[in-house]
Amino acid sequence: MSKQANCIEKYSVLADTLYIFGSSAVFLLLFTVSRMLLMVRNIGLIADIPVSDLLISFVIGFRFDLIVTCYTIIPLLIGMFFPAGLCRRKLWNIWLGFALILFSFLAVLELDFYHEFHTRLNSLVFQYIKEDPKTVISMLWYGFPVIRYLLLCGLIAGSAIVLLRLVDIRTRKLDMRYRYRSRLLIAIVLMLLSLVSMRGTLRFGMPIRWGDAFHSSYLFANHLALNGAFTLGKAAEQYIRKNRENPWLNKMDAKEALDLVRKKWLLPQESLTAPEKYPMLRRFDPPPAPASPYRNVVLILMESLSAQRIGVFGNRLKVTPFFDELAAEGLLFDHIFSNGTHTHQGMFATLGCFPNLPGYEYLMNQPEGGNSFSGLPKVLSERGYDNVFVYNSDFNWDNQIGFFRGQGVSRFIGRNDFVNPRLYDSTWGVTDEDMFDRAFDEIVKLEKRGLPYYAILQTLSNHVPYSLPAPLPVDKVMVNGKEEGHLTAMRYSDYALGQFFKKVKARGGFDDTLFVITGDHGFGGGALVTDMDLFRFHVPLLFIGKDIQARFGKSSATVGSQVDIVPTVMGMLGGSYVHHCWGRDLLALPESDLGLAVIKPSGNDQMVAFIEGETILIKAPDIGPKLFRYKTSPAMSAEPIDNPLMMEQMQKALNAYLQTAMHALIENHAGHNDEMNKK
């Protein structure tokens, strides 16, 4: 008997069919266990979720799991069409074993990925891979229990491979009635079943999409229904499709969208300067007022400065005593939201004055980042300002040096420019104390040069792996008898900020300087009160300067985002100026205007939110809009609103803003008109 005949006899069509079904069951079990582990890792998020919603998450999740499983077994289904079928079990076992190891790795990876970002695996994974591998590996090694997770990955994958081996052994049955026509018929049936399963639904039209997972009013229950391999695969598909159609483009007539944006975002004091080409390029002419005492600007962008963990916002853990002291003497905005949930989004929104748009979340690395944005460097350079940018780490990360040099920053102080720092971390660089010490020295140098200046200071110690100096100058933050590492790092960053301002006050001579403090983004850990994790967006905005409370008051509940910071700063400096910011001067709004903000998470998540006053609209291309009334204090909360007219108006404004900004970005009309300003 030939080898092929022996193989056919040994692994008959029935044996192969059972092998395929058994292998599929192993994958489905793996995904179910992975979902359970994700739930346990984020146990704090399920306290208020009804058990019925969690059970539905597993039922819907099975559909997504089945899709990934069917794609995995496609090679086996193709093999069924050949006379020899799946006789070479060793090769098929290697393929399936590799897939089990990969999915086990992704499941373990997602445990802390979700805990950190409150989203399933997405394009952020590819963004990290693109960056400096040495830094990424160092961050993971020192910031997470890598050995423990590798052991867990090995346990999960090993158990799954053992089950796969049992399936292989138990399905080695003879079927002497074998005929090729029988195999062909069964192969066709299996392929058709698989194709139907890949759609994830029996409905006509579109197959199942990530929006179908949103079955509950609890965000974590919705996320739990997804499959991390599925979302990562969709992210990869979008990532490599360079000319994809953005679902937020062309939602409405272009002129109608432009008119609506101008009506809603332009202030009475502003007039368009080149309306035929630049959608929002405008001149701000303030009303007559006493001369501003402020000449210089020091903008401090604090890593993960979550408003929900700050004392003046109601947090009782005393994480930020120095910020709380500063807030008592400055002007504090308590309804400010980051435009994104990643540092680079906070950077180009705060300093470049441009929003975080779907498809352009990594703008500083994308060709469109070459626009001459109307941010702080560009606007102040027209007034002859000197400058410095001080940062703990490497400016090559996220293409910061390339982006900001193109925007007009000329002097950079990074990780390799510090001498004898308290601590030099191999992952990120020096501590926040070192950064602030060097920043103070650089600012003193700028003071002595006599030119007006702006300084950008960016902290980093409050970023995993939280490398802090020893001995630690602050007490550790303890929650339920256990140290909370993130909050300890935040307390240390607050201490470093406090020491910086002690030196500023001790030296004196900064009466003409406006200090601005905000966060690049917040961080999760609280209740997911809407489909958008507002904990990750809520940041403070604090202005400190001479007589600032007498001029502008102690606090403001006006809603805004990071793109509003530059216009507000320019308004405080005084005088007329031309800008193309996609935000507004928060101190120049009409009394009836409660403020606006457009926010979006990092990664390929297409969900966007529009905040107007105490109302938030959340929308994604694949799911219907949701409207909430939210509160940031005494604790973050939200309740659904049934107001179709308001929902329609806010959705229209959101569509108009996103569409207009995207078209301007694509056409290179999103920023400053340098040629016009030279005339």
N, C-alpha and C positions, 0 to 999 in steps of 0.2 A: 504494500500500500504506500502511495506517495505521501510526502510530508504534508502537502496541501490537503489531501483527502483525509489524512489522520487528524489534521487540525479542524477540518470541517466537521468531522464526526465527533471530535472531542468538545468543540464549542458550537453547539447547534444553534439554530435560530431562536429556540426557546431559551437556551442558556444565555445567549447574548441579550435577549430582551430583558430577562430577569436581571442581568448584570447592569444594564442601563438604568432600570428602575431602582435597583438597590443602591447604585452609586449616587443617583439623584437624591435619594432619601438621606444619604450621608451628608450631602451638601446642605440640604434643607435643615437638617438637625444642627449642623454647624452654625448656620445663620441664626437659628432660633436661640441657641446658646449665646451667641455673640450679642443678640438683642437683650437677653437677660443680663449679661455682664454690663452692658451700657446702662441699663436701668439701675443696677446695683451701684455702679460708679457714681451715678448722679441721683442717689437716693433722696437727697434733699429736695429735689425738684418734683417729686411725686406725692408729697404729703397731702396736697389738696386735690389731687386728680382722682376722680371716681374709678374704682376697679373696672367698671364696665368700659370706660374709655381706654384703659390700658389693655384690656383684652381685645378690643377692636383694633388697637395698634398692632397687636400680634397677628390678627387675622388679615389686615391690610398688608402688613409686612410680609406675610407669606406670599402674597402676589408678587411683590418686588423680589423676594428671594427666588421665586420660581423663574422669573425672567433671567436673573444672573445664572441660575443653575442650567437653564436651557441653552444659554449661550456657551456655557462651559462644555456641555456634552455634544455640541454640534459636530466635532470631529468623529465622535463615536457613531452618531447618526449617519454621517457620510460613509463610514466604514461598513455599516450594515448593508449598503447597496452592492458590495462586492461579494462574490461567491465565498471567499474565505472568511467574510464577516470580521469578527473581533477576535480571531484566533490568536493573535499575538498579544496576549493579555499583559505581558510584561511591559510593552511599550505604552499600552493604554493606562496601566497602573502608574507608570512614571508621569504621564501627562496629568492624570487626575490627582496624583500625590502632590505634584508641583502646584496645582490650583488650590488644593487644600491648605498647603503651607502659605501661599500668597494671601488667601482670604483670612486665614488665622492671623497673619501679620497685620493686615488691614484692620481686623477687629480689635486687636490689642492697641494698635496705633490710635484708633479712634476713641479709645477710652479717655485719654487726656486731651486729645484734639477737641472733642466735644465739650469736655469740662472747661477748656480754656476759651473756646470761641462760640459755644452754643450753636453749632451748626454741624451737619454731617460732613464727611470728607468732600472737599471741593477743590477749585483751582488754586487755592492757597497752598496746597501741597506742592504743586508744580512751581509756584513762585519761590518757595523755600528751596526747592531742588536747584532752581536756576541761580540762586545766590551763592555766595562763597561756601562751598561744602565744608571747609574746615570750621567755620563759625557755626554753621547749622549743627554739625556733629557735636561740637563742643557744647552748644546750648542744650542739646538733647541729653548728652552724657552727664552733665553736671546739674541739669534741671529736673530730670525725671529718673525714676528707679529703673534704669535700662536693663540691668541684669534680671531683676524680678520680672519685668515684662517679657524679656526673652524666654525665661523659664516658663512663664504662662503661655506664651506663643507655642513653645515646644510641646507643652502638655496638651494644648488644644489640638494642634496639628497632629501630634503623635497619636492621640486617641482617635481622631478622625481617620488616620491612615490605617490603624488597626481595624476599625470598622470596615473600611474599604477592602482590606485584605480578607476579612470574613465573608464579605459579599462575593469576592472573587472565588473563594473556595466553595461556598455554598451553591454557586451557580454553575459549577462544572458538571453539567448533566448531559447525558446522551439522548439524542433524539434520532433514532434510526429511520424515521419517516421523512427525513429532511429532503426538501426539493427547493431549488433556487427560486421558483415562482412564489413559494411560500415566504421565503426571506424577502423578496422584492416587495410583496404586498405588505408585509409587516413593517418593512423599512419606510414605505410610503406613509403608512398610517402613523408611525412614530414621528416622522418628520412633520406631518400636518399637525399633530397634537403639540409638538414643540413650537411650531410657528404660531399657533393660537396662544399658547402659554406665554410666548415672548411678548405678546401684546398686553398681557396682564389684565385683559378685560374681554368680555364677550360683546360689548357694545360696538355698533358701527361707528366709523369715523376714526378719530385719533386714538392711538393706543394709550395705555396708562401713562400719566406724567407725574412729576413729583408733587404737583398741586393736589393730586388725588389722595395723597397721604393726609391732607389737612381736613380731618373729620371732626376735630374737637376744638373747643375754645381754649384748651391748654396747649401751649406751644410745644412743650416737651413730648406730650402724647403724639402730636403730629410728627415731630422729628423721629420719634421712636419707631414709627411705622415705616420709615424709609430704610433703605439698605445702603450702607456706606460704599460698597463696591459699585452699586448702581449710580449713586450720585457722583462718585469719582470718575466713572466711565463717561457720564454725561459731561462732566467738566472737561475731560480729555477731548471729547468730541468737539466741544466748543473751542477749546484751546488751539486745536490744530486746524480748525476751519477759519482761516484768516478773513475771508470775505463773507462771513455769515451775515444774515439779515438780523439786525437788532430789533427785538420785538417792541421796543419803546419808540422806534422811529416811525414817522409817518402815521401817527395815531389820529392826527387831525390836520386840517388845512394849515399850511405853513404861515400864511398871513394872519389867520385867526389866532394861531398859537403865539405868534410874535406880539400881536396887539394885546393879548391877555397878559403875557409876561410883563410887558411895559406898563400896563395899567396897574398891575399888582405889585411890581417890584420897584418902579421908579418913584422917587420922592418928589414932593412939590418944589424942593430947592434945586432939583436937577433938570438938566436939559440935554437932549441927545445931540451929539456933535457930528456923527457920520451915520445917520439912521439907514441909509441905503445899503450899507456894507457891514457895519458893526452893530449887532442887535442891541447891546446894552452899553456901548461906549458913551459916556456922559460927563458933563461938567457939573460939579457940585459948587453952588454959590451960597454960602451960609448967610443968614440974616446978620445985620450989624450987631456986634457984641464986643466986649472988652477983649484986648489982646490975650491970647493964650499964654500961660506961663511955661508951657512945655515946648521944648526944643528937640530933645533926644528921646529915643524909644528903646527900651530894653524889653524884649518879648521872651518870656520863659515858657517853653513847651514841656510840660511835665509828663513823663511816661506813666500811663495808666492812672491818671489822677481822677479817680471815680468820685463824683459828687456824693454818691450814696454812702461813701465811707468817711466823709468829712464832718467834723463836729458841728460847724455852723449850719449844716444841712440836716442835723438831727441824729447823727451817729454818736453813740455813747461810749465807744471803745477808746476814745482819746487817741486816735491814730494820727491826727493832724493838729497838734496844739499850736504850732508856729503859724500855719496857714490861718487858723482861727483868729490868732492875734492880729495878723495882717489884715484879715477881712474886716475887723472892727475899725480900722482906720482908712479903709479904701471903699471903692464902689464895687459891690458884688452883684453880678447877674446870676440868678439862681435857676433859670430855665433855658440853659444853653445846652446844645447837643452837638456832639462830634458828627461830622459828615460821613464818617466811616468807622470801622472798628479795628483798623490797623494803623501803625505809626505813619506809613508813607501817605495814607489818605488824609490823616490829620495834618501832615506837613504841607501838602500842596493845597489843601483847603484853607488852612490858617495863613500860610505865607504866600501862596499863589492866588488865593481868593477865587478858587474854582471848585465846584462841587464834585463829589464822588458819583460818577455816572455808571449805569449798567454797561458792562463791556469795556470800561476804561478805569477799572479799579486800580490798575498798576500804571497809572499815567506817567509817572516819572521814568518808567522803563519803556514806554511805548513811543512810537514815532510822533504821535500827537502831542507828546510832552514837550516838543520843540516849540510850541506856541510861546509867544512873548506875553506871558500872563500879567495881568494888572495887579500884582501882589505888592506886598510891602517893599521888597527890594526895588521893583520897577518904579513905583510911585515916588519913593523917597530919593531915588537916584536922580530924578529930575529936579530935585531941590538941592542937589549937591552934597548929599549925605555920605559920610564915611561909614564903614561897616566892619563887622566881625561876626563869625558864626562859630560858636564853641560847642563841642559835642564830645561825649565820653569815648566814642567808638570810631569806627572806620567810615569815612564819608563815601566810600565806594559802595557800601551797602545801600540797596535800593536806588543806586545811581544818583545819590544825593548831590555829590559834588558836580556831576555833569549837569544835573537839572538846575541847581541853584546858581551855578556859575553862569549858565545861560540866562538866568533871570536877573543877574546883576550883582550877586554877592562876590566879593573879590578876595576876602581873607577868611581862611578856614583853619581852625585849631582842632585837630582830631587826636585819636588815641596815641599816635606816635610822637606827639608834640609835648607830652607831659614829662616832666623831670621829677624823679623820685616820688611817684604817687604813693598814697597810702596802701593801695592794692592795685595790682595789674592783673585783671582777669583775662584768661586766654580766650574766653568767648567774646566778650563785648569790649573790654578796655578798662578804664579807670572808674573810680567811684564818683558819686554825685558831689561829695565834698571836694574832691580834686577838680572836678569840672567847674564848680562854682568858685573855687579859689583862683583858678586860672582865668575864669571869666572876669572876676573882679579886677585882676591885674590888667587885663586887656582893656577893660572899660576905663580904668584910670589913665592908661596910655592914650586912649581916644580923647578923654577929657583934656589932657595936656596939649593935644594937637590943635584944639580950638575949633575944629569943624563940627557942625551938627552930625550926629551919628545915630545909627541903629545897631543894636546888638541882639543876636538870636542865640539863646541858650537852650540847649536840649538835654534833658536828663535821661538816665537809662538804668539806674540801680533797681528800679521797681519793675524789672523785666526778668522773667525766668532766664537763667538759674538763680537769680537773686544773690549775686556774689557781694557780700558785705564785709567791711573791714572788721578786724578783731584787735582789741576788744570793741564790741559794738557800743556806740555812744548812747544808745537808747534801749529801753526795756523791750523785750520781745512781746508781741501781741498774742495773748492767750485767749482762746475761745473754747469753753467747756473743758478746761484743763489741758488743752493741746495747743501747741504753737501754730499760728496761722502765718505761714511763711510770706505769703503775698502782702499781708497787712503789716508784717514786721518790716518788709522792704519799703512799703509805702511810708511807714513812720520814719524810717531812716532818711528817705528822700525829703520828707517834710523837715527833718532836723537840718539837713544840708541846706535847704532853702532858708531856714531860719538863721543859720550862721552867716549866710550870704548877706541877708538884710541887716544883720547886726554890724557887719563890716561897712555896709553902705551908709548906715546911720552914724557910725562912729567917725567915718571920714568926713561926712557932710559934703556940701557942694552939689547935691543932686536935685536941687529945687526946680531945675529946668528939665528934669527927666521924668518921663512917664513910664512906669513899670506895668507890664501886662503879664498876668499868669493864667494859664489855662492848661487843660489836659489834651494829649493827642487823642485819647479815647478813654472810656471807663473800662470796667471789666465785670464779668458775670458773677454769678453766685447767689443772686437774689431770686425772687419769684419772677417767673416769666408771665407778666401780667397781660401782654398782648402777643400777637404773632411776631412782633419785633421786640427783641430783648432790649428794653430801654435802659437797663442797668449798664449795658455796654456803651451807651451813647451819652448818658447824662454826665456832663463835665461842668466844672465851675469856670467862670470868667471874672477875674478880679483885676481892677485898675487901681494903682497906687501912685499918688503924686501930690504935690503941694496943693492944699486947699481943695482937694478933689471932692470931698463931701459937700463943701459949701457951694461948689459949682454945679455938681451933678446929683448929689444925694448919696445916701448910704447903700441903697440896694434897689434892684429893679427886678420885676417878675416878667419883663418882656421876653418873649420867646425869640431865640435866635440860634444860629449855628456858627461854625468856624468861619464860613465865608463872610460873616458880618463883622469879623474882628478888624480887618484892615480899614473898611469905611468908618467904623467907629473910632479907631485910632486917629485917622486923618481928620475926623471932625473935632476931636479933642485938641489936635495940634493947631487947628484953625486955618482960615484962609481958603481960597478957591483951589480946586484941583480937578484934573481930568482922570477918570478911571473907568475900567471895564470890569469891575467886580460883579460877581453873581450873588452878592449879598447887599445889605443896606446899613446905614449908620443907625444903630439902635437908639441913639439919643436924639435923633432927628425925626422919628416917626410921628405921624399925627396921633392925637390922643386916643382916637378910636381904634388904632392899629395895635393889636395885641402881639404881633410878631409872627414870623414865618420861619420854617426850617424844612429842608428836604434832606433825608438821611437814608443811608443804604449800607448794609453789612459788607464786609470784605468777601473775596472769593467770587464765584460765578453765580451766587444766589441773586436772582433777578428781582427779589422783593424790594420795594421802595416804600418809604413812608413820608407823608406830608403832614407837618404839624402846623396848626394855626390856632394860636391861643391855647386853650385847654382841650382842644380837639385834635385827634390824630387819625388820619386815614392811612390804611395799610393796603398795598396793592401789589400783585404780581401778575405777569401776563397769563398764567395758567389758572389762576383762581380769582374769584370775585372779590371786590373791595370790601373792607371791613372798617367800621367807624367806631371809635372809642372816645370816651371822655376820660382823661388821665389826670393823675396827681403825682407830684414828685415828693410830697411830704404830707404828713409825718413819715409815711412810707410810700414807696412806689406802688401805685394801684391804678386800676382802670376798669371801666364798665362799658359794655356795648351801648351804642346809641342807634335808635331807629329813626333816622331822618333822611329820607331819600333825596330831598332837594339839596341839603347840605352835602351829602355824599357825592351827588352829581357835580356840584360846583367845585368841590375840592379835588375830585378826580380829574376834572377838566383842567384845573390850574396845575396839577401835578404833571399831567401829560404835556401841557404846553411848555412848562419849564424844562422838563427832560428833553423833549424834542428840540426845542430852540437851542439849548446848550450843546446838544450833540451835533446838530448841523453846524453850529458855529465852530465847534472843535474840529470837525472833519474838514471844514472849508478854511481852516486857519484864520478864523475871524472871532476867536473866543477871547483874545487878550487885548493888548495895548496896540494902538495905532502909532507906532514910532515915527513913521514918515510924516504924519500929520502934525505931531507935536514938535517936529523939527522946524516946521514952517513958521 
